[in-house]
Amino acid sequence: MSQSNDKKEIILIGSGIMSATLGTLIKQLNPDWNIKVFERLESPGQESSDAWNNAGTGHSALCELNYTPEMADGSLDISKAVKINEQYQISKQFWAFLVEQGMLETPEKFIKLVPHLSFVEGEKNVEFLKKRIEALAENPLFEGMEFADDYETLKEWIPLMMEDREPGQSIAATKIDTGTDVNFGALSRKLFSLMEEQGVEMHYKHAVENFKKLDNGKWQVEVEDLATGKKEFHISDFVFIGAGGYSLPLLQKTGIEESKNIGGFPVGGMFLVCSDEEIVDKHDAKVYGKAKIGAPPMSVPHLDTRYIDGEKSLLFGPFAGFSPKFLKTGSNMDLISSVKPYNVLTMLSAGAKELGLTKYLIQQVLLSNEDRMEELREFIPSAKLEDWTLTVAGQRVQVIKDTDEKGKGTLQFGTEVITSSDGTVAALLGASPGASVSVEVMLDILKRCFPEDYGSWEDKIKEMVPSYGIKLSEHPEKFEEIHDHTSKLLKLYSDEDSVLLS
């Protein structure tokens, strides 16, 4: 790529939190670059980032048990939990910087303080939870986490979950009050509004159809105006594909070598939702359980307090469903169309290796409403069917790729970043913890794709993200300083006595 004094043309595909974050970063680091955003829907943040299509957990491994796996010798590996927590701290610092600069107003409309709890049943799982808090206790990122296995404390922490639950059961929970609920749809819309003020061109109801690499190294991007049916052609130095589940088909259309031997398998999500104020008011937490034996990580059950458009709701799930669509608003041909001669072996290998996932999805699709309620009653024994409605959430496309460690057709459950060797294309695939770690992931893309510019940006990056280049887990005083500063700016503490904001 050329030097930063050249005015670059940037195209961002998709208007979710990833494109919003990347565009905002670029405008801070090099405001002279031209940015165009193409979105097939009528407004931003309506697919994976939408509040009803996204769990809204500020993923920082405070409660997600799958981020601290138990090893063969019985010890716990906390490295992933620490990494994800540090990545989320980067996101919060960037948002706080934008608030401090007056560019992002009313943070309480997209982020709120909500306690994060882990909840388990059975003696073996209780022992696992004890080991987990012991492993995390000395790390400053997890300071303040409490453990309880007595009925009265749990009744205080999670009163709704303890209704009609008999004393004497083998249950336990950990609780930490610094967790957050994030409306990534609202945040995306705020960031795009800021970008428009900075001269970014937003093109809604525009679908990217194809790509052509030109002799001068630039990309010609073919776009259809869905309102008129007209074809448009735009020239770009750099293309970012952040189109949620549809990123894979678009990446394939670029023809870059890095798009080969990658497939995707769509998994739909559903939640049970309660809006009854009396019930909702009894619960104020995000409570994550442990996935059942044989179930994939994405199936971890959780009971979430959510704030959406100013209203407090309660969500339980996720329940998986199958649809061949790669987007909630996608086509039934998406899955079939994504199978190519160069990835068919990868896809077939995954089918042979992931029989457990296939079985799980079949079981989930066959669940009745009463079956789902029985799963909910493991969390809320007193739950009644008439108080809950089933809501279809977003589609997630799980990445399938060939790896050195596990061979062909390995299903990936995290966030995958693909960049071309010349740095002119980047794409984001996969799912959780994606939205929560968007700032770190987008900084990584900038470093990969603009190596000649990145060095000159580092001072500005450190201004926006004070912990940049520092492992906060190894610097407790720095973490405390940054945590207090970002919490006040994001209104996660009150100024008077650091009590939780309502």
SULQUI-V718630 format. One record per backbone hydrogen bond with DSSP energy under -0.5 kcal/mol. CO is the residue of the C=O (numbers start at 1). NH is the residue of the N-H. Records with the same first field share a line. If there is no record, write none. Layout:
CO=NH + NH
//
This chain:
3=6
6=8
8=10 + 34
9=237 + 238
10=36
11=240
12=14 + 38
13=242
15=45
16=20
17=21
18=22
19=23
20=24
21=25
22=26
23=27
24=28
25=29
26=30
30=33
34=10
35=201
36=12
37=203
38=14
39=205 + 206
41=205
47=50
49=185
50=53 + 54
51=54
56=182
57=59
63=65
64=67
65=68
67=81
69=77
71=74
75=71
76=78
78=82
79=83
80=84
81=85
82=86
83=87
84=88
85=89
86=90
87=91
88=92
89=93
90=94
91=95
92=96
93=97
94=98
95=99
96=100
97=101
98=103 + 104
99=102
106=109
107=110 + 111
110=183
112=114 + 181
115=286
116=176
117=288
118=174
120=172
122=126
123=127
124=128
125=129
126=130
127=131
128=132
129=133
130=134
131=135
132=136
133=137
136=139
138=140
139=142
140=143
142=145
146=175
148=173
150=154
151=155
152=156
153=157
154=158
158=162
159=163
160=163
161=381
162=165
164=166
166=169
169=171
170=122
172=120
173=148
174=118
175=146
176=116 + 179
179=114
180=58
181=112
182=184
183=187
184=188
185=189
186=190
187=191
188=192
189=193
190=194
191=195
192=196
193=197
194=198
195=200
196=199
200=202
201=37 + 203
202=204
203=39
205=226 + 227
206=208
207=224
210=222
212=214 + 220
214=217
218=214
219=221 + 236
220=212 + 222
221=223 + 234
222=209 + 210
223=225 + 232
224=207 + 226
225=228 + 229
230=225
232=223
234=221
236=219
238=11
239=241 + 426
240=13 + 242
241=428
242=16
243=246
244=247
245=248
246=250
247=251
248=252
249=253
250=254
251=254 + 255
252=255
256=259
257=260
259=262
261=402
263=400
265=398
267=396
268=321
269=393
270=318 + 319
271=391
272=316
273=389
274=314
275=277
276=279 + 280
277=281
279=282
280=283
282=160
285=287 + 305
286=117 + 288
287=303
288=119
292=295
296=299
297=300
301=289
302=304 + 317
303=287
304=306 + 315
306=308 + 313
308=311
311=308
313=306
314=274
315=304
316=272
317=302
319=270
321=268 + 323
324=335
327=330
331=334
333=337
334=338
335=338 + 339
336=339
338=340
340=343 + 344
342=261
343=347
344=348
345=349
346=350
347=351
348=352
349=353
350=354
354=358
355=359
356=360
357=361
358=362
359=363
360=364
361=365
362=366
364=367
368=372
369=373
370=374
371=375
372=376
373=377
374=378
375=378
376=379 + 380
379=381
380=383
384=387
385=388
389=273
391=271
394=269
396=267 + 398
397=430
398=265
399=412
400=263
401=410
403=407
407=403
409=411
410=401
412=399
414=431
416=429
418=427
420=423
424=239
425=420
426=241
427=418 + 429
429=416
431=434
433=436 + 437
434=437
435=438
437=441
438=442
439=443
440=444
441=445
442=446
443=447
444=448
445=449
446=450
450=453 + 454
451=455
453=456 + 457
454=457 + 458
455=458
457=460 + 461
458=462
459=463
460=464
461=465
465=468
467=470
470=472
471=474
472=475
475=479
476=480
477=481
478=482
479=483
480=484
481=485
482=486
483=487
484=488
485=489
486=490
487=492 + 493
488=491
494=498
499=494
//
